[in-house]
Amino acid sequence: MELNGPDETSGIALDWVGGDVRRILGSALEGREPTVDEGIRLTEVSGRELHALTLVADEMRRRQAGDVVTYVVNRNINFTNVCIKHCTFCAFSRDHREEEGYFLPMDEVVRRAVEAWEMGASEVCIQAGLPPKLDGSYYVDLCRAIKAAVPEMHLHAFSPEEILYGSTRSGLSIPDFLKTLREAGLGTLPGTSAEILDQEIRDRIGRGRITVDQWIEVITSAHALGIRTTSTIMYGHVETPAHWIRHMDLLRGIQRQTGGFTEFVPLSLIHQEAPMYRRGLVPGVRQGATGVEVIKMHALARLILGPTFRNIQSSWVKEGPKMAQYLLAAGANDVGGTLINESISTSAGAGYGQLVPPAELRRLIREAGRVPARRDTVYNLVKVYATAADEEDSPLDHVTDAAARFGSYRALSTSNQFRFLHPDKTEAPSRS
């Protein structure tokens, strides 16, 4: 049905919008999820139609998630940048022969987790490269060590690529490896390594990367075990908007079956240092997503995924705080975490800092007309800051130089303190 006047529920008038776009958006307001073909049509909007898309996405955000916008106090720990893979989009990884490879000893990873807890974090997000000949039990031992030191810290750790690697190195099936990690203290998995869930695109930008089928196997195996995961997309390279929609459709199909996803996080390509752009390794690669594409992505995610996911995150790391703030009016209801350390985007040329303190995140949310709230990893609300009187002080709010206080990727990759040594030449780094 076409809407010719204001929708009684939303108060949104769409009579100024073109016929097919008005029909699709009107159906969304009536509670029907767009089909793949309809989603692809919406990727083509511009001008006033784009405005209509964001208006409807914002209304659906209001219905599905309310006016509360969440964040988590967390710390990223990327324990090594050494990797046996050579994905063309990754500027973070270093081949083991290069001078800038590092590997944090286990006691240093634990120290960083303890420090995060003392600074008010409830989560550590642990992801890294795939160093050669890593002992498959390393991931398990790392979980145990962190939980022994800070039992209440949530471990949001290991990409599907790492899970596949650990499973292979340990000789365990993926479900059995995940069970072992869960018993060791693993809480949730990042749904990274997804990029675009289209094998042809994956083969162009990261041949040898975890396949689409393998990614699905890791994610669904985790969900079957009660291990929830995030989900992501990396866009702005060689994919087309049609790939975005098919990627989202795959995710919502999994979500209908498992209910295991906690959120969807769009991640636009940081192109400056990405090998496929800087070295011309992939013909036709773009300079990341445009501003319009970023807005479309988040709005489309709300319409296509919102009914099953609820939580759509805007990444201040990828888009900067100002754009992340604007995206709260285009379907997003979460601004991610404080991070404390950020290495992967920074190495690719991201221009934004490695820490946004909790008070700053709340300010960005309030200025967008929303109610800030701190959450845990799986979106349980810890505290809602309904008024200024609810504000509280955090140790992170007093950090003036995050790189000096917590270390930086540049310092790690250029210092000899934690230099990676190949296990064929020295004692393997899998034991610390």
C-alpha positions as CSV (number, residue, x, y, z in Angstrom):
1,M,0.0,0.0,0.0
2,E,1.3,3.5,-0.8
3,L,1.2,6.1,1.8
4,N,-0.3,9.3,0.5
5,G,-0.4,11.2,3.8
6,P,0.9,10.9,7.4
7,D,1.3,7.5,8.8
8,E,-1.0,7.4,11.9
9,T,1.6,5.6,14.0
10,S,4.7,7.6,13.1
11,G,3.4,10.9,11.9
12,I,5.7,10.7,8.9
13,A,4.3,12.0,5.6
14,L,5.7,10.3,2.6
15,D,3.6,11.9,-0.1
16,W,6.6,13.8,-1.4
17,V,8.6,10.6,-2.1
18,G,8.7,8.7,-5.4
19,G,6.3,5.8,-5.9
20,D,8.4,2.7,-5.4
21,V,10.5,4.2,-2.7
22,R,7.4,5.4,-0.9
23,R,5.9,2.0,-1.2
24,I,9.0,0.3,0.3
25,L,9.4,2.8,3.1
26,G,5.6,2.7,3.8
27,S,5.7,-1.1,4.1
28,A,8.7,-0.9,6.5
29,L,6.6,1.5,8.7
30,E,3.8,-1.1,8.6
31,G,6.2,-3.7,10.0
32,R,7.3,-5.6,6.9
33,E,11.1,-6.1,6.3
34,P,12.3,-5.1,2.9
35,T,13.1,-7.9,0.5
36,V,16.6,-8.2,-1.1
37,D,15.3,-6.5,-4.3
38,E,13.6,-3.7,-2.3
39,G,16.8,-3.2,-0.3
40,I,18.8,-2.9,-3.5
41,R,16.4,-0.3,-4.8
42,L,16.8,1.7,-1.6
43,T,20.6,1.8,-2.1
44,E,19.9,3.9,-5.2
45,V,18.2,6.8,-3.4
46,S,19.6,10.3,-3.4
47,G,18.4,13.8,-2.5
48,R,15.0,13.9,-0.9
49,E,14.6,10.2,-1.1
50,L,17.7,9.7,0.9
51,H,16.2,12.1,3.5
52,A,13.1,10.0,3.5
53,L,15.2,6.8,4.1
54,T,16.9,8.3,7.1
55,L,13.6,9.6,8.5
56,V,12.0,6.2,8.3
57,A,15.1,4.5,9.7
58,D,15.1,6.9,12.7
59,E,11.4,6.1,13.3
60,M,12.1,2.4,13.2
61,R,15.0,3.0,15.6
62,R,12.6,4.7,18.0
63,R,10.1,1.8,17.8
64,Q,12.7,-1.0,18.1
65,A,15.3,0.5,20.5
66,G,13.8,3.6,22.0
67,D,15.6,6.8,22.7
68,V,18.4,5.3,24.8
69,V,21.8,5.1,23.1
70,T,24.3,2.8,24.6
71,Y,28.1,2.5,25.0
72,V,30.4,0.0,26.7
73,V,33.6,0.8,28.7
74,N,36.1,-1.6,27.1
75,R,39.7,-2.0,26.1
76,N,41.1,-3.5,22.9
77,I,44.1,-5.8,23.2
78,N,45.7,-6.8,19.9
79,F,48.4,-9.1,21.3
80,T,50.3,-9.6,18.0
81,N,50.3,-8.0,14.5
82,V,52.2,-11.0,13.0
83,C,50.0,-13.0,10.6
84,I,50.5,-15.8,8.1
85,K,47.7,-14.4,5.9
86,H,48.2,-11.5,3.4
87,C,44.8,-9.9,3.2
88,T,45.1,-6.9,0.9
89,F,42.8,-4.7,3.0
90,C,44.8,-5.1,6.2
91,A,47.5,-2.6,7.1
92,F,47.8,-3.9,10.7
93,S,49.4,-7.3,10.0
94,R,53.1,-7.9,9.5
95,D,54.8,-10.9,8.0
96,H,57.1,-12.6,10.5
97,R,60.1,-11.5,8.5
98,E,59.4,-7.8,8.8
99,E,60.9,-5.6,11.5
100,E,57.7,-4.2,12.9
101,G,56.2,-7.5,14.1
102,Y,55.4,-7.7,17.9
103,F,54.0,-10.3,20.2
104,L,52.8,-9.4,23.7
105,P,53.8,-11.9,26.4
106,M,50.8,-13.4,28.2
107,D,51.7,-11.5,31.4
108,E,51.6,-8.2,29.5
109,V,48.1,-9.1,28.1
110,V,46.9,-9.9,31.6
111,R,48.5,-6.7,32.9
112,R,46.5,-4.7,30.3
113,A,43.3,-6.5,31.2
114,V,43.8,-5.7,34.9
115,E,44.6,-2.1,34.1
116,A,41.4,-1.8,32.1
117,W,39.4,-3.2,35.0
118,E,41.0,-0.7,37.4
119,M,40.0,2.1,34.9
120,G,36.4,1.0,35.0
121,A,36.2,-1.3,31.9
122,S,33.8,-4.3,32.0
123,E,35.1,-5.9,28.7
124,V,38.4,-6.6,27.0
125,C,38.2,-7.2,23.2
126,I,41.0,-9.4,22.1
127,Q,41.9,-10.0,18.5
128,A,45.2,-10.4,16.7
129,G,47.0,-11.7,13.7
130,L,47.7,-15.4,13.1
131,P,51.4,-15.9,14.0
132,P,53.1,-18.9,12.5
133,K,53.1,-22.2,14.4
134,L,51.1,-20.8,17.3
135,D,50.2,-23.5,19.9
136,G,46.5,-24.1,19.5
137,S,46.1,-24.0,23.3
138,Y,47.4,-20.4,23.4
139,Y,43.9,-19.0,23.1
140,V,42.6,-21.2,25.9
141,D,45.5,-20.4,28.2
142,L,45.1,-16.7,27.6
143,C,41.4,-16.8,28.6
144,R,42.3,-18.7,31.8
145,A,45.1,-16.3,32.7
146,I,42.9,-13.2,32.3
147,K,39.9,-14.7,34.2
148,A,42.2,-15.8,37.0
149,A,43.4,-12.2,37.4
150,V,40.1,-10.4,36.8
151,P,37.3,-13.0,37.2
152,E,34.5,-10.5,36.5
153,M,36.0,-9.2,33.2
154,H,34.0,-10.1,30.1
155,L,36.2,-11.7,27.5
156,H,35.0,-10.6,24.0
157,A,37.6,-12.4,22.1
158,F,38.9,-14.0,18.9
159,S,37.6,-13.5,15.4
160,P,36.1,-16.4,13.5
161,E,39.4,-16.5,11.6
162,E,41.2,-17.0,14.9
163,I,38.7,-19.6,16.0
164,L,39.4,-21.5,12.8
165,Y,43.1,-21.2,13.2
166,G,43.0,-22.3,16.8
167,S,40.8,-25.2,15.9
168,T,43.2,-26.3,13.2
169,R,46.3,-25.9,15.3
170,S,44.8,-27.7,18.3
171,G,43.3,-30.6,16.2
172,L,39.9,-30.0,17.6
173,S,36.6,-29.5,15.7
174,I,35.3,-26.0,15.8
175,P,32.5,-26.8,18.3
176,D,34.9,-28.7,20.6
177,F,37.4,-25.8,20.4
178,L,34.7,-23.3,21.2
179,K,33.5,-25.5,24.1
180,T,37.1,-25.5,25.5
181,L,37.3,-21.7,25.2
182,R,33.9,-21.3,26.9
183,E,35.1,-23.4,29.8
184,A,38.2,-21.3,30.0
185,G,36.2,-18.1,30.4
186,L,35.3,-16.9,26.9
187,G,32.2,-14.8,26.9
188,T,31.4,-13.7,23.4
189,L,33.0,-13.6,19.9
190,P,33.5,-10.5,17.7
191,G,31.7,-11.2,14.4
192,T,34.7,-9.8,12.5
193,S,36.5,-11.5,9.6
194,A,33.2,-11.1,7.7
195,E,34.1,-8.2,5.4
196,I,31.7,-9.0,2.6
197,L,30.0,-12.4,2.8
198,D,30.4,-13.1,-0.9
199,Q,33.1,-15.5,-1.9
200,E,34.0,-13.8,-5.2
201,I,34.6,-10.5,-3.4
202,R,36.5,-12.3,-0.6
203,D,38.8,-13.9,-3.1
204,R,39.6,-10.5,-4.7
205,I,40.5,-8.8,-1.4
206,G,41.8,-11.6,0.8
207,R,42.5,-14.9,-1.0
208,G,43.1,-17.6,1.5
209,R,40.9,-15.8,4.1
210,I,38.3,-17.7,6.0
211,T,35.5,-18.7,3.5
212,V,31.9,-17.6,3.7
213,D,30.9,-21.2,4.7
214,Q,33.6,-21.4,7.3
215,W,32.6,-18.1,8.8
216,I,29.0,-19.2,9.0
217,E,30.1,-22.5,10.6
218,V,32.0,-20.7,13.3
219,I,29.2,-18.2,14.0
220,T,26.4,-20.8,14.1
221,S,28.5,-23.2,16.2
222,A,29.1,-20.5,18.7
223,H,25.4,-19.6,18.8
224,A,24.5,-23.2,19.3
225,L,26.7,-23.3,22.4
226,G,25.2,-20.2,23.8
227,I,28.2,-18.0,22.9
228,R,26.7,-14.8,21.4
229,T,28.5,-12.8,18.7
230,T,28.5,-9.4,17.1
231,S,28.2,-9.1,13.3
232,T,30.0,-6.7,10.9
233,I,30.4,-5.6,7.4
234,M,33.4,-3.9,5.7
235,Y,32.5,-1.8,2.8
236,G,33.8,0.9,0.5
237,H,36.3,-1.1,-1.5
238,V,35.3,-3.2,-4.5
239,E,31.9,-4.4,-3.5
240,T,28.6,-2.9,-4.8
241,P,25.6,-1.8,-2.8
242,A,23.8,-5.0,-3.9
243,H,26.5,-6.9,-1.9
244,W,25.6,-5.0,1.2
245,I,22.0,-6.1,1.0
246,R,22.8,-9.7,0.3
247,H,25.2,-9.7,3.2
248,M,22.5,-8.3,5.5
249,D,20.0,-10.8,4.2
250,L,22.4,-13.7,5.1
251,L,22.9,-12.3,8.6
252,R,19.2,-11.9,9.3
253,G,18.6,-15.4,8.1
254,I,21.1,-16.7,10.6
255,Q,19.6,-14.5,13.3
256,R,16.1,-15.9,12.7
257,Q,17.6,-19.4,13.2
258,T,19.8,-18.7,16.2
259,G,19.1,-15.4,17.8
260,G,22.8,-15.2,18.7
261,F,23.8,-11.8,17.2
262,T,23.9,-8.9,19.7
263,E,24.5,-6.1,17.2
264,F,25.5,-5.1,13.7
265,V,28.5,-2.9,13.2
266,P,29.2,-1.3,9.7
267,L,32.9,-0.7,9.2
268,S,33.9,1.5,6.3
269,L,37.3,0.8,4.7
270,I,40.2,3.0,6.0
271,H,42.0,3.0,2.7
272,Q,45.1,5.2,3.2
273,E,47.5,2.5,4.3
274,A,45.6,-0.6,3.1
275,P,47.9,-2.5,0.7
276,M,45.2,-3.0,-1.9
277,Y,44.9,0.7,-2.3
278,R,48.4,2.0,-1.4
279,R,50.2,-0.7,-3.5
280,G,47.5,-1.1,-6.2
281,L,47.1,-4.8,-5.4
282,V,43.3,-4.8,-6.2
283,P,42.1,-3.2,-9.4
284,G,39.2,-0.8,-9.0
285,V,39.5,-0.4,-5.2
286,R,37.8,2.8,-4.0
287,Q,39.0,5.3,-1.3
288,G,36.6,4.0,1.2
289,A,32.9,4.7,1.5
290,T,31.5,8.2,0.8
291,G,29.6,10.1,3.5
292,V,26.3,9.3,1.6
293,E,27.2,5.6,1.6
294,V,27.9,5.6,5.3
295,I,24.5,7.2,6.0
296,K,22.7,4.7,3.6
297,M,24.5,1.7,5.2
298,H,23.3,2.5,8.7
299,A,19.7,3.5,7.6
300,L,19.4,0.3,5.5
301,A,20.7,-1.8,8.4
302,R,18.0,-0.5,10.6
303,L,15.3,-1.3,8.0
304,I,16.6,-4.7,7.1
305,L,18.2,-5.9,10.3
306,G,16.4,-3.9,13.0
307,P,13.4,-6.1,13.4
308,T,15.7,-9.1,14.3
309,F,18.9,-7.4,15.6
310,R,17.6,-4.3,17.5
311,N,21.1,-2.9,17.9
312,I,22.9,-1.0,15.1
313,Q,26.3,0.5,16.1
314,S,27.9,3.6,14.6
315,S,31.7,3.4,14.8
316,W,33.5,6.6,16.0
317,V,36.8,4.9,15.2
318,K,35.9,4.5,11.5
319,E,33.7,7.6,10.9
320,G,34.9,10.0,13.6
321,P,32.8,11.2,16.6
322,K,30.9,13.8,14.5
323,M,29.6,11.4,11.9
324,A,29.0,8.7,14.5
325,Q,26.9,11.3,16.3
326,Y,24.9,12.1,13.2
327,L,24.2,8.4,12.5
328,L,22.1,8.4,15.7
329,A,19.5,10.1,13.5
330,A,19.9,7.6,10.7
331,G,19.1,4.3,12.5
332,A,21.9,3.7,14.9
333,N,21.4,3.2,18.7
334,D,24.9,2.4,20.0
335,V,28.2,4.2,19.7
336,G,30.5,1.3,20.6
337,G,33.2,1.4,23.3
338,T,35.8,3.6,24.8
339,L,38.5,1.2,23.4
340,I,41.5,2.7,25.3
341,N,43.8,1.1,22.7
342,E,43.0,1.0,19.0
343,S,45.5,-0.6,16.6
344,I,43.8,-2.0,13.5
345,S,42.1,1.2,12.2
346,T,45.0,3.3,13.4
347,S,47.5,1.3,11.4
348,A,45.3,1.7,8.3
349,G,45.4,5.5,8.6
350,A,42.4,6.3,10.7
351,G,42.6,9.9,11.9
352,Y,40.7,9.5,15.2
353,G,42.1,8.8,18.6
354,Q,42.4,5.5,20.4
355,L,40.2,6.6,23.4
356,V,36.9,8.4,23.7
357,P,36.2,8.8,27.5
358,P,32.8,7.8,28.9
359,A,31.8,11.4,29.6
360,E,32.6,12.4,26.0
361,L,30.5,9.6,24.6
362,R,27.6,10.7,26.8
363,R,28.0,14.3,25.6
364,L,27.8,13.2,22.0
365,I,24.7,11.2,22.7
366,R,22.9,14.0,24.6
367,E,23.7,16.5,21.9
368,A,22.0,14.2,19.4
369,G,18.8,14.3,21.5
370,R,19.2,10.9,23.0
371,V,19.5,9.4,26.5
372,P,23.0,7.9,27.2
373,A,23.4,4.6,28.9
374,R,26.3,2.4,29.8
375,R,25.8,-1.3,28.8
376,D,27.6,-4.5,29.2
377,T,28.8,-6.6,26.2
378,V,25.5,-8.3,25.6
379,Y,23.4,-5.1,25.9
380,N,22.2,-5.3,29.5
381,L,21.9,-1.8,30.7
382,V,24.3,-1.0,33.6
383,K,23.3,2.6,34.2
384,V,21.0,5.1,32.3
385,Y,22.0,8.7,32.6
386,A,18.6,10.2,32.2
387,T,19.6,13.7,33.5
388,A,22.8,15.6,34.2
389,A,22.3,14.7,37.9
390,D,23.0,11.0,37.0
391,E,26.5,11.8,35.7
392,E,29.5,10.1,37.3
393,D,33.2,10.4,37.2
394,S,35.4,7.8,35.5
395,P,39.2,7.4,35.7
396,L,39.2,7.4,31.9
397,D,37.7,10.9,31.9
398,H,40.9,12.2,33.4
399,V,43.3,10.7,30.8
400,T,44.7,13.5,28.7
401,D,47.2,11.6,26.5
402,A,45.9,8.0,25.9
403,A,49.0,7.0,23.8
404,A,51.4,8.1,26.5
405,R,49.3,6.5,29.3
406,F,48.3,3.2,27.7
407,G,50.8,2.8,24.8
408,S,50.1,2.9,21.0
409,Y,50.3,0.8,17.9
410,R,53.2,2.8,16.7
411,A,55.1,2.3,19.9
412,L,54.5,-1.4,19.8
413,S,55.5,-1.8,16.2
414,T,58.6,0.3,16.3
415,S,60.0,-0.7,19.7
416,N,62.1,-3.8,20.5
417,Q,60.4,-4.4,23.8
418,F,58.0,-7.0,22.5
419,R,59.6,-7.9,19.2
420,F,58.3,-11.0,17.6
421,L,60.8,-13.8,17.2
422,H,60.0,-16.7,14.9
423,P,59.5,-20.0,16.8
424,D,62.1,-21.6,14.5
425,K,64.7,-19.2,15.8
426,T,63.8,-18.9,19.4
427,E,61.4,-20.3,22.0
428,A,57.8,-20.2,20.6
429,P,55.7,-17.2,21.8
430,S,52.9,-19.5,22.6
431,R,54.2,-19.9,26.1
432,S,54.9,-16.9,28.3
